[in-house]
Amino acid sequence: MTEAREHRIQVVAHRGASEDAPEHTLAAYMKAIEDGADALECDVRLTADGHLVCVHDRRVNRTSNGRGAVSALELSDLAALDFGSWRDSEESPDWRDPGFTSVLTLERLLELVVDAGRPVQLAIETKHPTRWAGQVEERLLQLLRRFGLDEPGRGTGPAPTPARATTPTHGPGTDVGGGPDAGPGADVGPGADVVTGSDEVTGPDGVMESDEVGQAESTVRIMSFSARSLHRISSAAPRLPTVYLMQFVSPLLRDGRLPAGARIAGPGIRIVRNHPGYVERLHRAGHRVHVWTVNEPEDVDLCVRLGVEAIITNRPRQVLSRLGRLP
């Protein structure tokens, strides 16, 4: 691996440094920044009183000492829960401090990114289906506008080379090829959402630029298994990068096309292992490729050989070391 090629790959901390600290907690994200991650990844859900919080599962049962659906709980209910005790708190005294392991709002995570002291990007995954539907994207864009992060060029981290081609895309509202709405990572726990992908797919009638100039300079990008969610984002904020996550590849997308509204491909590592040629097809179609969840050294090496632009991992420090970017 050459140094030039290694440094083209962005290392993204999946739910923070989630192998070393409880996922989606302030402790996990602070550890990821300390470890040198180029970007952070989070899942967002809308509470009953309209706050965006960083929680992966539909219900809080797996990752807290409480029970119930995030969408049915208010922020004050979630704030009373412990999101760190399911991990061994003896590993770190910080985990016993509620300030580090209470529910994390997206607003607080954005503050952490802005105040990191160095360029750190943020990949935000919208979780669907949800009772709040399009309100998730609406609230998300409102919050990004407050921080001035709804447009590229407000802050950068190591970013991939923009794709140059244009490619046919499917029509809006097509949830094809996404698979289970598990987000990057295979261990979803009980109560995880599922995307059925039942919407009809239109033919490749239109052509959309897969990567606009300036996409690579955006501090924030939006990811989802739901093509409809990404279409909402791209319609309201067309310069904000969008990533279409895939657990399997629909026959309609095997030629490298992505649904309308998607600019970047987000295949799971199983797709990349089993169909390495798919990465080349995505690149040929003009799309960048962000792969999840890449934890094993041999998978890091595979991603390097295939020239992917971002690696999403629970182990940012180990991946950075594998890429030769740590002393």
KOLGUKE-969429 format. One record per residue: residue number from 1; residue in three letters; x, z, y of N, C-alpha, C in turn. Coordinates in steps of 0.1 Angstrom, whole numbers, always signed. Layout:
volo nudo n_east n_up n_north ca_east ca_up ca_north c_east c_up c_north
NUM ala X Z Y X Z Y X Z Y
...
This chain:
volo nudo n_east n_up n_north ca_east ca_up ca_north c_east c_up c_north
1 met +8 +0 -12 +0 +0 +0 +9 +0 +12
2 thr +6 -9 +21 +14 -9 +34 +8 +0 +44
3 glu +16 +5 +53 +11 +14 +63 +1 +7 +72
4 ala +3 -6 +75 -7 -13 +84 -20 -13 +77
5 arg -21 -16 +64 -33 -18 +58 -40 -4 +56
6 glu -32 +7 +53 -38 +20 +52 -45 +24 +64
7 his -39 +21 +76 -44 +26 +88 -56 +18 +93
8 arg -60 +8 +86 -72 +1 +90 -84 +8 +83
9 ile -82 +17 +74 -93 +23 +67 -96 +36 +74
10 gln -109 +37 +78 -113 +50 +84 -117 +60 +74
11 val -113 +72 +75 -116 +83 +66 -127 +91 +72
12 val -139 +91 +65 -151 +98 +70 -154 +110 +61
13 ala -156 +121 +67 -158 +134 +60 -173 +135 +57
14 his -177 +134 +44 -190 +133 +40 -197 +147 +40
15 arg -206 +149 +49 -212 +162 +51 -202 +172 +56
16 gly -192 +168 +62 -180 +176 +66 -170 +176 +54
17 ala -161 +185 +55 -151 +187 +43 -159 +195 +33
18 ser -168 +188 +26 -178 +195 +18 -173 +199 +4
19 glu -161 +195 +1 -156 +201 -11 -150 +215 -9
20 asp -146 +217 +4 -139 +229 +8 -148 +239 +15
21 ala -159 +235 +19 -168 +244 +27 -183 +240 +24
22 pro -193 +249 +26 -207 +245 +24 -211 +233 +32
23 glu -217 +223 +26 -220 +211 +32 -229 +213 +45
24 his -227 +204 +54 -236 +203 +66 -235 +216 +75
25 thr -225 +224 +73 -223 +236 +81 -212 +234 +92
26 leu -213 +242 +102 -202 +241 +112 -189 +243 +106
27 ala -188 +252 +96 -175 +254 +89 -170 +242 +83
28 ala -179 +234 +77 -174 +222 +70 -169 +211 +80
29 tyr -176 +210 +91 -172 +200 +101 -159 +204 +109
30 met -158 +217 +111 -146 +221 +118 -134 +219 +109
31 lys -136 +222 +96 -125 +220 +86 -122 +205 +85
32 ala -131 +196 +86 -129 +182 +85 -121 +177 +97
33 ile -124 +182 +109 -116 +178 +121 -102 +184 +120
34 glu -101 +196 +115 -88 +202 +113 -79 +194 +103
35 asp -86 +189 +93 -79 +181 +83 -75 +167 +87
36 gly -80 +163 +99 -76 +150 +104 -86 +139 +101
37 ala -98 +142 +97 -108 +131 +94 -110 +122 +107
38 asp -111 +109 +105 -114 +100 +116 -128 +101 +121
39 ala -137 +104 +111 -151 +105 +115 -158 +115 +106
40 leu -170 +119 +110 -178 +128 +103 -191 +121 +99
41 glu -197 +126 +87 -210 +120 +83 -220 +131 +82
42 cys -232 +128 +85 -243 +139 +84 -256 +132 +81
43 asp -265 +139 +74 -279 +135 +72 -287 +143 +82
44 val -298 +136 +87 -306 +143 +97 -321 +142 +92
45 arg -328 +154 +95 -342 +155 +92 -349 +161 +104
46 leu -361 +159 +106 -369 +164 +117 -377 +176 +113
47 thr -376 +187 +120 -383 +199 +117 -398 +198 +122
48 ala -406 +207 +118 -420 +207 +122 -422 +208 +137
49 asp -412 +214 +144 -413 +215 +159 -404 +205 +166
50 gly -400 +194 +159 -393 +183 +165 -378 +184 +168
51 his -371 +192 +160 -357 +193 +162 -350 +185 +150
52 leu -339 +178 +153 -331 +172 +143 -321 +181 +138
53 val -321 +183 +124 -311 +192 +118 -304 +185 +107
54 cys -292 +190 +104 -283 +184 +94 -286 +190 +81
55 val -295 +184 +73 -298 +189 +60 -300 +176 +51
56 his -294 +176 +39 -295 +165 +30 -308 +164 +23
57 asp -312 +174 +15 -324 +173 +7 -337 +175 +15
58 arg -347 +170 +9 -360 +172 +16 -364 +186 +17
59 arg -360 +194 +7 -363 +209 +7 -350 +216 +9
60 val -351 +229 +14 -339 +237 +16 -334 +245 +4
61 asn -341 +244 -7 -339 +253 -18 -325 +252 -23
62 arg -319 +241 -24 -305 +240 -31 -294 +245 -22
63 thr -295 +243 -9 -284 +246 +0 -286 +259 +9
64 ser -297 +266 +6 -299 +278 +14 -305 +289 +6
65 asn -308 +301 +12 -315 +312 +4 -330 +311 +7
66 gly -335 +300 +12 -349 +299 +15 -355 +288 +6
67 arg -368 +286 +9 -376 +276 +2 -384 +268 +11
68 gly -388 +256 +8 -397 +248 +16 -391 +235 +21
69 ala -400 +226 +25 -396 +213 +31 -391 +215 +45
70 val -381 +208 +49 -376 +209 +62 -386 +204 +72
71 ser -394 +194 +69 -404 +189 +78 -415 +198 +80
72 ala -417 +208 +72 -428 +218 +73 -423 +231 +79
73 leu -410 +232 +82 -404 +244 +88 -400 +242 +102
74 glu -402 +252 +110 -397 +251 +124 -382 +255 +125
75 leu -376 +252 +136 -362 +255 +137 -359 +270 +136
76 ser -368 +278 +141 -366 +293 +140 -366 +297 +126
77 asp -375 +291 +118 -375 +294 +103 -362 +291 +97
78 leu -357 +279 +100 -344 +275 +94 -332 +283 +99
79 ala -333 +287 +111 -322 +295 +117 -321 +309 +110
80 ala -331 +313 +104 -331 +326 +97 -325 +326 +83
81 leu -322 +313 +79 -317 +311 +65 -302 +311 +65
82 asp -296 +314 +53 -282 +313 +51 -279 +300 +43
83 phe -271 +291 +49 -268 +278 +43 -254 +279 +37
84 gly -248 +291 +36 -234 +291 +30 -233 +300 +18
85 ser -243 +308 +15 -241 +318 +4 -241 +311 -10
86 trp -246 +299 -11 -246 +292 -24 -232 +288 -28
87 arg -223 +288 -19 -208 +286 -22 -202 +300 -22
88 asp -190 +301 -28 -183 +313 -30 -177 +318 -16
89 ser -183 +327 -10 -179 +332 +3 -165 +338 +3
90 glu -161 +342 -9 -147 +348 -9 -136 +338 -6
91 glu -140 +325 -7 -129 +315 -4 -126 +315 +10
92 ser -135 +318 +19 -132 +318 +33 -141 +329 +40
93 pro -135 +337 +48 -142 +347 +56 -152 +341 +66
94 asp -149 +329 +70 -158 +323 +80 -172 +321 +74
95 trp -173 +319 +61 -186 +316 +55 -195 +327 +56
96 arg -190 +339 +58 -199 +351 +59 -204 +353 +74
97 asp -199 +345 +83 -203 +345 +97 -215 +335 +99
98 pro -227 +340 +102 -238 +332 +104 -236 +320 +114
99 gly -227 +323 +123 -224 +312 +133 -218 +300 +127
100 phe -212 +301 +115 -205 +290 +108 -214 +284 +97
101 thr -224 +292 +92 -231 +287 +81 -247 +287 +83
102 ser -251 +289 +95 -266 +288 +97 -269 +273 +98
103 val -282 +270 +99 -286 +256 +100 -279 +249 +112
104 leu -274 +237 +110 -267 +230 +120 -276 +220 +127
105 thr -278 +220 +139 -286 +210 +146 -277 +198 +149
106 leu -283 +186 +150 -275 +175 +154 -270 +176 +168
107 glu -277 +183 +177 -272 +185 +190 -259 +193 +190
108 arg -258 +203 +182 -246 +211 +181 -235 +203 +175
109 leu -238 +195 +165 -227 +186 +159 -222 +176 +169
110 leu -231 +170 +177 -226 +161 +188 -217 +168 +198
111 glu -220 +181 +201 -212 +188 +210 -198 +190 +204
112 leu -198 +193 +191 -185 +194 +184 -177 +181 +184
113 val -183 +170 +182 -176 +157 +183 -171 +154 +197
114 val -179 +157 +207 -175 +154 +221 -164 +163 +225
115 asp -163 +175 +220 -153 +185 +224 -142 +186 +214
116 ala -140 +176 +205 -130 +177 +194 -116 +177 +199
117 gly -114 +172 +211 -100 +171 +216 -93 +159 +212
118 arg -99 +150 +204 -94 +137 +200 -105 +128 +196
119 pro -103 +115 +195 -114 +107 +191 -119 +110 +177
120 val -132 +113 +176 -138 +115 +163 -152 +108 +163
121 gln -154 +99 +153 -167 +92 +153 -177 +100 +144
122 leu -189 +96 +145 -200 +103 +137 -209 +92 +131
123 ala -211 +93 +118 -220 +85 +110 -232 +93 +107
124 ile -244 +89 +112 -256 +97 +111 -266 +90 +102
125 glu -269 +96 +91 -279 +90 +81 -293 +95 +84
126 thr -302 +86 +85 -316 +90 +86 -322 +91 +72
127 lys -330 +101 +69 -335 +103 +56 -350 +99 +56
128 his -353 +91 +46 -367 +86 +44 -370 +85 +29
129 pro -383 +86 +25 -394 +87 +34 -396 +101 +39
130 thr -403 +102 +50 -406 +115 +56 -420 +114 +63
131 arg -426 +126 +64 -439 +126 +71 -438 +121 +86
132 trp -426 +122 +91 -425 +119 +106 -422 +105 +108
133 ala -419 +97 +98 -416 +82 +99 -408 +79 +111
134 gly -413 +70 +120 -405 +65 +131 -401 +75 +142
135 gln -407 +87 +141 -403 +97 +151 -389 +102 +149
136 val -384 +101 +137 -370 +104 +134 -360 +96 +143
137 glu -362 +83 +142 -354 +74 +150 -356 +75 +165
138 glu -368 +78 +169 -371 +80 +183 -364 +92 +189
139 arg -365 +103 +181 -358 +115 +186 -343 +114 +185
140 leu -338 +107 +175 -324 +105 +174 -319 +97 +186
141 leu -325 +86 +190 -320 +78 +201 -321 +86 +214
142 gln -332 +94 +215 -333 +102 +227 -321 +112 +229
143 leu -317 +118 +218 -306 +127 +218 -293 +120 +221
144 leu -291 +109 +215 -279 +101 +217 -278 +97 +232
145 arg -289 +93 +238 -289 +89 +252 -285 +101 +261
146 arg -290 +113 +257 -286 +125 +265 -271 +127 +265
147 phe -264 +124 +254 -250 +125 +253 -242 +113 +257
148 gly -250 +102 +261 -243 +90 +265 -237 +82 +253
149 leu -242 +84 +241 -236 +79 +229 -245 +68 +223
150 asp -255 +63 +230 -263 +52 +225 -258 +38 +227
151 glu -246 +37 +233 -239 +25 +236 -225 +25 +231
152 pro -219 +15 +227 -205 +15 +223 -196 +17 +235
153 gly -184 +20 +233 -174 +21 +243 -173 +35 +250
154 arg -180 +45 +245 -180 +58 +251 -169 +66 +244
155 gly -163 +62 +233 -153 +70 +226 -150 +63 +214
156 thr -137 +64 +209 -133 +57 +197 -125 +65 +188
157 gly -124 +61 +176 -115 +66 +166 -110 +54 +159
158 pro -101 +56 +149 -96 +44 +141 -108 +36 +136
159 ala -108 +23 +140 -120 +15 +137 -115 +2 +130
160 pro -124 -3 +121 -121 -15 +114 -121 -27 +122
161 thr -115 -38 +117 -116 -51 +124 -130 -56 +124
162 pro -136 -60 +135 -149 -65 +135 -151 -78 +127
163 ala -162 -79 +120 -165 -91 +112 -168 -102 +122
164 arg -165 -114 +118 -166 -126 +127 -177 -135 +124
165 ala -182 -135 +112 -192 -145 +108 -206 -141 +111
166 thr -215 -151 +110 -229 -148 +111 -235 -151 +97
167 thr -246 -144 +94 -251 -145 +80 -267 -144 +80
168 pro -273 -152 +72 -288 -150 +71 -292 -136 +67
169 thr -303 -132 +71 -308 -118 +68 -322 -119 +64
170 his -327 -108 +58 -341 -107 +54 -348 -102 +66
171 gly -361 -103 +66 -369 -99 +77 -370 -84 +79
172 pro -375 -79 +90 -376 -65 +93 -385 -58 +83
173 gly -382 -45 +81 -390 -36 +73 -388 -38 +58
174 thr -377 -43 +53 -375 -46 +39 -366 -35 +33
175 asp -372 -26 +25 -364 -16 +19 -359 -20 +5
176 val -352 -31 +5 -347 -36 -8 -333 -32 -11
177 gly -330 -29 -23 -316 -27 -27 -311 -13 -24
178 gly -318 -5 -17 -313 +8 -13 -312 +18 -24
179 gly -322 +18 -33 -322 +28 -43 -326 +41 -38
180 pro -323 +52 -46 -327 +65 -42 -321 +69 -29
181 asp -329 +76 -21 -325 +81 -7 -316 +93 -9
182 ala -306 +92 -16 -297 +104 -19 -287 +105 -8
183 gly -284 +95 +0 -273 +96 +9 -260 +95 +2
184 pro -249 +93 +9 -236 +92 +2 -234 +105 -6
185 gly -232 +103 -19 -230 +115 -28 -240 +114 -39
186 ala -236 +117 -51 -245 +116 -63 -252 +128 -66
187 asp -248 +140 -62 -254 +152 -66 -264 +156 -55
188 val -276 +151 -57 -287 +153 -47 -294 +166 -48
189 gly -294 +172 -60 -301 +185 -61 -316 +183 -61
190 pro -324 +193 -64 -338 +192 -65 -344 +189 -52
191 gly -355 +181 -52 -363 +179 -40 -357 +167 -32
192 ala -348 +160 -37 -342 +149 -29 -353 +138 -28
193 asp -352 +131 -16 -362 +120 -14 -359 +108 -22
194 val -368 +99 -24 -366 +86 -31 -373 +75 -23
195 val -365 +65 -21 -371 +53 -14 -375 +43 -25
196 thr -387 +39 -24 -392 +30 -35 -389 +16 -34
197 gly -386 +11 -21 -383 -3 -19 -395 -12 -22
198 ser -407 -7 -19 -418 -15 -22 -422 -26 -12
199 asp -416 -26 -1 -420 -36 +9 -416 -50 +5
200 glu -424 -60 +9 -421 -74 +5 -409 -78 +13
201 val -402 -88 +7 -390 -93 +13 -393 -108 +18
202 thr -389 -110 +31 -390 -124 +36 -378 -132 +32
203 gly -379 -145 +32 -368 -154 +29 -357 -154 +40
204 pro -346 -160 +38 -335 -161 +47 -338 -171 +58
205 asp -348 -168 +66 -352 -178 +76 -344 -177 +89
206 gly -340 -165 +92 -333 -162 +105 -318 -160 +103
207 val -311 -161 +114 -296 -159 +114 -294 -148 +124
208 met -287 -137 +121 -284 -127 +130 -269 -124 +130
209 glu -263 -122 +141 -249 -118 +142 -247 -105 +135
210 ser -237 -105 +125 -235 -93 +117 -228 -83 +124
211 asp -219 -86 +134 -212 -76 +141 -210 -81 +155
212 glu -216 -74 +165 -214 -78 +179 -201 -73 +184
213 val -196 -80 +194 -184 -75 +201 -186 -61 +206
214 gly -177 -51 +204 -179 -38 +209 -185 -28 +198
215 gln -189 -33 +187 -194 -24 +177 -184 -15 +172
216 ala -171 -19 +171 -161 -11 +165 -158 +1 +175
217 glu -161 +0 +188 -158 +10 +197 -168 +21 +198
218 ser -179 +20 +191 -190 +30 +192 -186 +43 +186
219 thr -188 +54 +192 -186 +67 +187 -195 +70 +175
220 val -207 +65 +176 -218 +69 +167 -223 +56 +160
221 arg -226 +57 +147 -233 +46 +140 -244 +53 +131
222 ile -254 +45 +129 -266 +50 +121 -266 +44 +108
223 met -268 +52 +97 -268 +47 +84 -282 +51 +77
224 ser -286 +43 +68 -298 +46 +60 -300 +37 +48
225 phe -307 +43 +38 -311 +35 +27 -324 +27 +30
226 ser -330 +31 +41 -342 +24 +46 -339 +13 +56
227 ala -342 +1 +52 -340 -11 +61 -349 -10 +73
228 arg -361 -4 +71 -371 -3 +81 -365 +7 +92
229 ser -359 +18 +88 -352 +27 +97 -342 +20 +106
230 leu -334 +12 +99 -323 +5 +107 -329 -6 +116
231 his -340 -12 +112 -346 -22 +121 -351 -15 +133
232 arg -357 -3 +132 -362 +5 +144 -350 +8 +153
233 ile -339 +12 +147 -327 +15 +155 -322 +2 +163
234 ser -320 -8 +155 -314 -20 +161 -324 -27 +172
235 ser -337 -25 +170 -346 -30 +180 -345 -22 +193
236 ala -344 -9 +192 -343 +0 +204 -330 +1 +210
237 ala -319 +0 +202 -305 +1 +206 -297 -9 +199
238 pro -298 -22 +204 -292 -33 +196 -277 -32 +195
239 arg -270 -25 +204 -255 -25 +203 -250 -13 +195
240 leu -259 -5 +190 -255 +6 +181 -252 +1 +167
241 pro -241 +4 +161 -238 -1 +148 -247 +5 +137
242 thr -251 -2 +127 -260 +2 +117 -254 -1 +103
243 val -256 +8 +94 -250 +7 +80 -261 +8 +70
244 tyr -263 -3 +62 -273 -3 +51 -266 +3 +39
245 leu -271 +14 +34 -266 +21 +23 -273 +16 +10
246 met -265 +15 -1 -269 +9 -13 -264 +17 -25
247 gln -274 +21 -34 -270 +26 -47 -269 +16 -58
248 phe -277 +5 -56 -276 -6 -64 -278 -19 -55
249 val -275 -30 -61 -276 -43 -53 -288 -51 -57
250 ser -297 -53 -49 -309 -61 -52 -304 -75 -54
251 pro -311 -82 -63 -308 -97 -65 -308 -105 -52
252 leu -317 -100 -43 -319 -108 -31 -307 -106 -21
253 leu -298 -96 -24 -287 -93 -15 -273 -96 -22
254 arg -273 -101 -34 -261 -103 -41 -251 -113 -35
255 asp -256 -121 -26 -248 -131 -20 -241 -126 -8
256 gly -243 -113 -4 -236 -107 +7 -245 -105 +19
257 arg -257 -110 +19 -266 -108 +30 -271 -93 +31
258 leu -275 -89 +43 -281 -76 +45 -294 -77 +51
259 pro -303 -67 +50 -316 -68 +57 -314 -69 +72
260 ala -324 -74 +79 -324 -75 +93 -322 -61 +99
261 gly -314 -60 +109 -311 -47 +116 -299 -41 +110
262 ala -294 -45 +99 -282 -39 +93 -269 -47 +97
263 arg -259 -41 +101 -247 -47 +105 -235 -45 +96
264 ile -235 -34 +89 -224 -30 +80 -230 -26 +67
265 ala -223 -30 +56 -227 -27 +42 -222 -13 +38
266 gly -230 -5 +31 -226 +8 +26 -228 +9 +11
267 pro -221 +2 +3 -223 +4 -11 -217 +17 -17
268 gly -223 +22 -27 -218 +33 -34 -205 +29 -42
269 ile -197 +39 -46 -185 +36 -53 -187 +30 -66
270 arg -199 +33 -73 -202 +27 -86 -204 +12 -85
271 ile -210 +8 -74 -211 -7 -72 -198 -13 -70
272 val -189 -7 -63 -176 -12 -60 -167 -13 -73
273 arg -169 -2 -81 -161 -2 -94 -166 -13 -103
274 asn -179 -14 -104 -185 -23 -114 -185 -38 -109
275 his -186 -40 -96 -187 -53 -91 -177 -55 -79
276 pro -164 -54 -81 -155 -55 -70 -156 -68 -62
277 gly -160 -78 -68 -162 -91 -61 -172 -91 -50
278 tyr -181 -81 -51 -192 -80 -41 -186 -76 -27
279 val -175 -69 -27 -169 -66 -14 -164 -79 -8
280 glu -158 -88 -15 -154 -100 -10 -166 -108 -4
281 arg -177 -108 -11 -188 -116 -7 -194 -110 +6
282 leu -194 -97 +7 -198 -90 +20 -189 -94 +31
283 his -176 -94 +29 -166 -98 +39 -168 -112 +43
284 arg -170 -121 +33 -172 -135 +36 -184 -137 +44
285 ala -195 -129 +43 -207 -130 +50 -205 -124 +64
286 gly -194 -118 +67 -191 -113 +81 -194 -98 +82
287 his -196 -91 +71 -199 -76 +72 -187 -68 +69
288 arg -186 -57 +76 -177 -46 +73 -183 -38 +61
289 val -174 -31 +54 -178 -24 +42 -174 -9 +43
290 his -183 +0 +42 -181 +14 +42 -185 +20 +29
291 val -176 +25 +21 -180 +29 +7 -181 +44 +6
292 trp -191 +49 -2 -194 +63 -5 -195 +65 -20
293 thr -193 +76 -25 -185 +87 -20 -172 +87 -28
294 val -162 +85 -21 -149 +82 -27 -140 +94 -28
295 asn -139 +100 -39 -132 +113 -41 -119 +112 -50
296 glu -120 +103 -59 -109 +102 -69 -97 +93 -64
297 pro -85 +96 -67 -73 +88 -62 -74 +74 -66
298 glu -79 +71 -79 -80 +57 -83 -90 +49 -75
299 asp -101 +56 -71 -111 +49 -63 -106 +47 -49
300 val -98 +56 -43 -92 +53 -30 -83 +41 -31
301 asp -75 +40 -42 -66 +29 -44 -74 +16 -45
302 leu -85 +16 -52 -94 +4 -54 -99 +0 -40
303 cys -103 +9 -32 -108 +6 -19 -98 -1 -10
304 val -86 +4 -12 -74 -1 -4 -72 -16 -8
305 arg -72 -18 -22 -69 -31 -27 -80 -41 -22
306 leu -92 -37 -21 -103 -45 -18 -105 -47 -3
307 gly -97 -39 +5 -97 -41 +20 -110 -35 +26
308 val -116 -25 +21 -128 -19 +27 -124 -13 +41
309 glu -133 -12 +50 -130 -7 +63 -132 +8 +65
310 ala -140 +15 +56 -141 +29 +57 -144 +35 +44
311 ile -138 +47 +42 -140 +55 +30 -147 +68 +34
312 ile -159 +70 +27 -166 +83 +30 -164 +92 +18
313 thr -159 +104 +21 -154 +113 +10 -157 +128 +13
314 asn -158 +135 +2 -159 +150 +4 -146 +156 +6
315 arg -135 +148 +4 -121 +154 +4 -113 +146 +14
316 pro -116 +148 +27 -109 +140 +37 -93 +142 +37
317 arg -89 +154 +35 -75 +157 +36 -68 +150 +24
318 gln -74 +151 +12 -67 +145 +0 -67 +129 +2
319 val -78 +124 +7 -78 +109 +9 -67 +105 +20
320 leu -66 +112 +30 -56 +109 +40 -42 +110 +35
321 ser -40 +120 +26 -27 +121 +19 -25 +109 +10
322 arg -35 +105 +3 -33 +93 -6 -30 +81 +2
323 leu -35 +80 +14 -32 +68 +23 -19 +69 +30
324 gly -12 +80 +28 +1 +82 +34 +0 +86 +48
325 arg -11 +92 +53 -13 +95 +67 -11 +110 +70
326 leu -6 +118 +60 -3 +132 +63 +12 +134 +61
327 pro +18 +143 +68 +32 +145 +67 +36 +149 +53
